Amino acid sequence: MSSIDRDLTAEPPVLIIGGGLAGLACAAGLALHQVPAVILESRPRLGGRASSFQDRATTEWVDNCQHVAMGCCTNFRHFCRITEIEDQFQAAETLYFVGDHGRIHRFAANPGPAPLHLAMAFAGLGYLTWADKLALARGLSALARQTQFDDRQSFAEWLAAHKQPSHVIERFWHVVLVSALSESLDRISVPHARKVLVDGFLRHRDAWKVSIPRTPLEEVFGTQVRRWLETRGVQIHTLTAAESIQLRDEEVAGIQLRDGTTRTAADYVLAVPWHCVPRLLPEEWRKQSPFEELSQLESAPISSVHLWFDRPVMPLPHAVFTQGLVQWVFQRSDPQESGASESSCYYQVVISASREVVATETEVIQQRVLDELANVWPAVRSAKLLAARQVTEHRAVFSVTPGVESLRPRQQSPWPNLQLAGDYTQTGWPATIEGAVRSGFLAAENVLKRRGRDVSLIQPDLPTSWLSRWLYAL
Ligand SMILES: Cc1cc2nc3c(=O)[nH]c(=O)nc-3n(C[C@H](O)[C@H](O)[C@H](O)COP(=O)(O)OP(=O)(O)OC[C@H]3O[C@@H](n4cnc5c(N)ncnc54)[C@H](O)[C@@H]3O)c2cc1C
C-alpha cells in the first residue's frame, strides 16, 4: 500500500506552526511515515526566511536573498531528494574568487582524497603569498586538531593566539566565515568556525561544493514542496497565525489562532523563529528554562542588493569578493535564455553580517556596490541600470557567539506533546537551511517515537577521508 492509499484519518494529526524549512521538513518526515500533518503559516507563502517576493517594478520573483547549501548539508540534500526538488539545484564545480586588481582566481578540486583535493585550489589564490598559505595551512591544521574549547573565546581571539597574519585573516578567514555564519570574527565561537572549515573543506572531497537554486525559492519551496506535501495529505493553511499556546494538565491542549478560533491536535510542533516563541507562551513560562535563554540569543542581519541591467555585465555565474563591501555576486538570469539585449540581466549581491549596510543610506550602498562591481567588470559602467532594490533581513540568523550552544533548546519541550523545531534549536549546526531541516527531522522523530515508532530520519554526515582521519585525528 502506498503512502497515498493509506487512510490518513486513522492517525491523529500533528499541528505544525510555521511553514519555514523546519516546519516543511517535519511535515515531510511525518508524511514519509504516513502521519498526517497540518501546517499553519502566518505569511501568505511558505519557506520562511528562505522565500521570495514579487518585485513590483520588474514583476519578477525575487528571493529575499540568494540561498546556497554546501555539499556537507546531507539532511537538506535528503529533504530535496524525498520532496523531489533535487533538480532545482545545481552544484558549482568551480568557485570564482576576485583577487587583487579584479583578477579572477578559479577554485576547483584536483584529484585525490580530502584534504589534498583543494591543494591546487589554495595554491592558485594569487592574492595570498606563499608565507600566507603556510600560515593558513598551520591555522587550519590547529583548528581541525582542537577538541577542547574555551566557551568564552571568540574566533578573532583564537586567530590572534594562533598567530594568523592580518592579511590571511582579512582575505581568507573573514571571507569564508562571515559569509557562512553571517557574523564578524569577534562574534563567532571557535567550535562554529571549526565546523565550517572542517566539515566544509577538510573532511570529504565533495563537501565544499556549493549548490545554487536554479529557480526562485517560491517555485522550489512555495510551489513544488507544497505540491509534494499536499499530494501526501498534508494540509497547509497560509495567512493563519498562531496567537497563543494553551496548556492543561502539563500538556498542550490547543493553539489559539489570531482569528480567535482554537485548533487542537494530538501533537504540536512549534516551528517559528526563536524571537517569536516567547509571545506564544503562557506568561509564567517566558521566564523559565529553556525559554528564558531565547531572549539571550542575538541576531545578525543579511542584506542583498538586486540589480537589473539592460545587458550582461558579468561573464561568470557567481563571484566571491575577497575585500570590500560586496561578498558574493550571483548571476540570476541566463543571458542566453533571456535574449540578453532585449530583456534585463538580473544580478544579486549578498552582504552578510551587514550592520554597516543597515547604518548607511541605500543610495550610498548601491553606489559602492556598483563601483566595486565595475572595478572588476567595466561593462557595469556602460550598461544601463534598469532597476535596483535593496533588501535587509534584520534578524536573518541567530548569532553563533561564544557560549551560544548553552542557549539552544532541545526539540522536546517541557510538555510531552510539544516539539520545538527551527534552526535555533540544538542541531550542532549554525543558522542554515541544513540546521532547519535537521531540527524538523528531529522533531518528527520525537513525534513518531511517542507513537511507538522508533525511526531515524536524520542522515549521517559525509564520511571523513582516510587521510583527514590520519592527519587531524578527525
Ligand atoms: C537573508 C538570508 C540569507 C540566508 N542565506 C542562507 C544560505 O545561503 N544558506 C543557508 O543554509 N541558510 C541561509 N539563511 C538561513 C536560513 O534561511 C534559515 O536558517 C532557515 O531558513 C530557517 O528556517 P526555520 O524554519 O528554522 O525558520 P523560518 O524560515 O523563520 O520559518 C519560521 C516560519 O514561522 C512562521 N511564523 C512565525 N510566527 C508564526 C505564528 N505566530 N503563526 C504561524 N506561523 C508563524 C514564519 O512566517 C516563518 O515562515 C539565510 C537567511 C536569510 C534571512
Ligand as a Chemical Component Dictionary entry (heavy atoms), coordinates in Angstrom:
data_LIG
# 
_chem_comp.id                   LIG 
_chem_comp.type                 NON-POLYMER 
_chem_comp.pdbx_formal_charge   0 
_chem_comp.three_letter_code    LIG 
# 
loop_
_chem_comp_atom.comp_id 
_chem_comp_atom.atom_id 
_chem_comp_atom.alt_atom_id 
_chem_comp_atom.type_symbol 
_chem_comp_atom.charge 
_chem_comp_atom.model_Cartn_x 
_chem_comp_atom.model_Cartn_y 
_chem_comp_atom.model_Cartn_z 
_chem_comp_atom.pdbx_ordinal 
LIG C1  C1  C 0 18.849 36.835 4.010  1  
LIG C2  C2  C 0 19.144 35.426 4.412  2  
LIG C3  C3  C 0 20.105 34.687 3.728  3  
LIG C4  C4  C 0 20.370 33.384 4.119  4  
LIG N1  N1  N 0 21.257 32.631 3.408  5  
LIG C5  C5  C 0 21.402 31.326 3.707  6  
LIG C6  C6  C 0 22.180 30.479 2.880  7  
LIG O1  O1  O 0 22.721 30.881 1.852  8  
LIG N2  N2  N 0 22.310 29.173 3.246  9  
LIG C7  C7  C 0 21.711 28.668 4.359  10 
LIG O2  O2  O 0 21.870 27.477 4.631  11 
LIG N3  N3  N 0 20.956 29.455 5.159  12 
LIG C8  C8  C 0 20.780 30.757 4.859  13 
LIG N4  N4  N 0 19.989 31.542 5.636  14 
LIG C9  C9  C 0 19.418 30.979 6.867  15 
LIG C10 C10 C 0 18.177 30.141 6.567  16 
LIG O3  O3  O 0 17.301 30.844 5.718  17 
LIG C11 C11 C 0 17.453 29.844 7.880  18 
LIG O4  O4  O 0 18.354 29.270 8.791  19 
LIG C12 C12 C 0 16.296 28.869 7.697  20 
LIG O5  O5  O 0 15.529 29.185 6.559  21 
LIG C13 C13 C 0 15.433 28.918 8.964  22 
LIG O6  O6  O 0 14.307 28.083 8.810  23 
LIG P1  P1  P 0 13.291 27.916 10.027 24 
LIG O7  O7  O 0 12.186 27.059 9.539  25 
LIG O8  O8  O 0 14.037 27.498 11.242 26 
LIG O9  O9  O 0 12.744 29.377 10.356 27 
LIG P2  P2  P 0 11.908 30.384 9.384  28 
LIG O10 O10 O 0 12.370 30.258 7.990  29 
LIG O11 O11 O 0 11.999 31.721 10.034 30 
LIG O12 O12 O 0 10.431 29.824 9.466  31 
LIG C14 C14 C 0 9.544  30.106 10.524 32 
LIG C15 C15 C 0 8.146  30.309 9.956  33 
LIG O13 O13 O 0 7.232  30.525 11.040 34 
LIG C16 C16 C 0 6.292  31.489 10.632 35 
LIG N5  N5  N 0 5.651  32.060 11.820 36 
LIG C17 C17 C 0 6.198  32.915 12.726 37 
LIG N6  N6  N 0 5.289  33.185 13.696 38 
LIG C18 C18 C 0 4.174  32.490 13.387 39 
LIG C19 C19 C 0 2.896  32.365 14.004 40 
LIG N7  N7  N 0 2.579  33.023 15.138 41 
LIG N8  N8  N 0 1.960  31.550 13.425 42 
LIG C20 C20 C 0 2.229  30.870 12.278 43 
LIG N9  N9  N 0 3.425  30.973 11.644 44 
LIG C21 C21 C 0 4.388  31.766 12.198 45 
LIG C22 C22 C 0 7.133  32.485 9.844  46 
LIG O14 O14 O 0 6.336  33.300 8.998  47 
LIG C23 C23 C 0 8.061  31.549 9.059  48 
LIG O15 O15 O 0 7.524  31.188 7.807  49 
LIG C24 C24 C 0 19.700 32.849 5.252  50 
LIG C25 C25 C 0 18.743 33.596 5.929  51 
LIG C26 C26 C 0 18.447 34.857 5.495  52 
LIG C27 C27 C 0 17.364 35.616 6.199  53 
# 
loop_
_chem_comp_bond.comp_id 
_chem_comp_bond.atom_id_1 
_chem_comp_bond.atom_id_2 
_chem_comp_bond.value_order 
_chem_comp_bond.pdbx_ordinal 
LIG C1  C2  SING 1  
LIG C2  C3  SING 2  
LIG C2  C26 DOUB 3  
LIG C3  C4  DOUB 4  
LIG C4  N1  SING 5  
LIG C4  C24 SING 6  
LIG N1  C5  DOUB 7  
LIG C5  C6  SING 8  
LIG C5  C8  SING 9  
LIG C6  O1  DOUB 10 
LIG C6  N2  SING 11 
LIG N2  C7  SING 12 
LIG C7  O2  DOUB 13 
LIG C7  N3  SING 14 
LIG N3  C8  DOUB 15 
LIG C8  N4  SING 16 
LIG N4  C9  SING 17 
LIG N4  C24 SING 18 
LIG C9  C10 SING 19 
LIG C10 O3  SING 20 
LIG C10 C11 SING 21 
LIG C11 O4  SING 22 
LIG C11 C12 SING 23 
LIG C12 O5  SING 24 
LIG C12 C13 SING 25 
LIG C13 O6  SING 26 
LIG O6  P1  SING 27 
LIG P1  O7  DOUB 28 
LIG P1  O8  SING 29 
LIG P1  O9  SING 30 
LIG O9  P2  SING 31 
LIG P2  O10 DOUB 32 
LIG P2  O11 SING 33 
LIG P2  O12 SING 34 
LIG O12 C14 SING 35 
LIG C14 C15 SING 36 
LIG C15 O13 SING 37 
LIG C15 C23 SING 38 
LIG O13 C16 SING 39 
LIG C16 N5  SING 40 
LIG C16 C22 SING 41 
LIG N5  C17 SING 42 
LIG N5  C21 SING 43 
LIG C17 N6  DOUB 44 
LIG N6  C18 SING 45 
LIG C18 C19 SING 46 
LIG C18 C21 DOUB 47 
LIG C19 N7  SING 48 
LIG C19 N8  DOUB 49 
LIG N8  C20 SING 50 
LIG C20 N9  DOUB 51 
LIG N9  C21 SING 52 
LIG C22 O14 SING 53 
LIG C22 C23 SING 54 
LIG C23 O15 SING 55 
LIG C24 C25 DOUB 56 
LIG C25 C26 SING 57 
LIG C26 C27 SING 58 
# 
